[in-house]
Amino acid sequence: MRHRVKGRKLSRTSEHRRALLNNMAASLFIHEGIKTTVAKAKELRPFAERLITMARRGDLHARRRVERRIRNRKAADRLFKEIGPRFASRPGGYTRILKLGHRPGDGAELARIELLAE
């Protein structure tokens, strides 16, 4: 039984999983949407939404906390200058996951995770 066990392991070590989420979040902030598997998209959603909430604050401490996770300067700047202010009045739910069907090679369920327009 997996009582109170949060998150998916995604068949990776904890360091690899953390790096994967950091890189996927950076790509999401740069491109405003990425195509990935459903499991990875569901793991990325709360991670990215927490970062967007920090970017809404916009102070120095929030920027340092975000840059600890997002090493890509272009993605972090875009998060604070465009994405954070865009969602300033929204209390959460900044992303959407759309299921795309199965991948031809291995049959994995694919999804597109994207930022909402407003």
N, C-alpha and C positions, 0 to 999 in steps of 0.2 A: 504494500500500500504506500501511496505517496502523499500522505497527509502533510499539508503545509509546506510542500516542496515547490518552490517557485522557479519558473524559467525552464527552458529547454537546453539540453546539453549540445545539440546539433552535431554530435559525434566529433567534438573538438575538446582540446584542453581548455582550461579557464583562460589562459593567456591568449590562445588563438581565438577563442570566442569573443573576448574583450576587444582584440584588434579588429576582428570582423565587424563587430557592431560600430566601433569608432569609424572605420573606413566606409561602411554602408551609410552611416549618418552623414558623413562629409559629402558623399555622392548625392544623397537625397537633398541636402541643402544647396548644392551647386546646380543640380539638374532639375530640382523640384519634383522628381519622380524617378523611381528605378524599378526594374523588372527583376524579380528574385523568386525563391520558393515561398510557399505560404508560411511554413514554419519560421523562416528567417524574417519575413515581413511581420509576423505576429510578435516576434522577439524585438524587432527594431522599433515598433510603434511606441511602447512606453518609454524606451530609451531616448528616442528623438523628441518626444513630446516634453520630457523633463528638460532637455536642453533648450527647447523653444521657450518654455516657461522661464528659465533662467535668463534667456536673452531678452525677454519682455522687461525684466527689471533693468537691465542695461548698465548697472554700476560696475565698478572695477572688480569687485569680488566675484560677481557673476561671470564676467569675462574671463577671469583667471580660472574659474571652475570649469567653464566650457572648454577653454583652450587646453586644459589638462587632458580632456577626452578627444577633442577635435584638433589634431596637429596641423591640419591643412589651413593655412592663414586665410586663403581665399574663401573657404567655406565658413570659417568663423566670422570674418568680416561681413560676409553676405548675411549670415544669421543675425548679427547685431544691427546692421544697417537697414536691411530690407524685411527679413522674415519676422523678427521680433516686433517692430512697430506695426506690421501688417495685422498681427494677431493681438494687438494691445487690448482691444475691447472684448475679445473672446475668452471665456473662462476655461477652455480646454478643448480637446478634440480637434487637433490641427491637421490630422492626417486621415487618409482614406485608403482602404485596401480593397482592390478589385481583383477577383479571381479570374484567371485567363485560360484555364484548362490544363491539360497535361503536356509535359515536354516530350517530344518524339523519341529522344534517345533513351531515357530511363523511366519515363512515365511519372516523373515528379510533378506535383501540383504547382503551377506557376501563379504568381500574383504580381500586381503592380501596386506599389505603395507610393502615394503622392501627397503633396501638401495641398490643402484646400485653397481656393481662390482668395478668400477674405479672412 
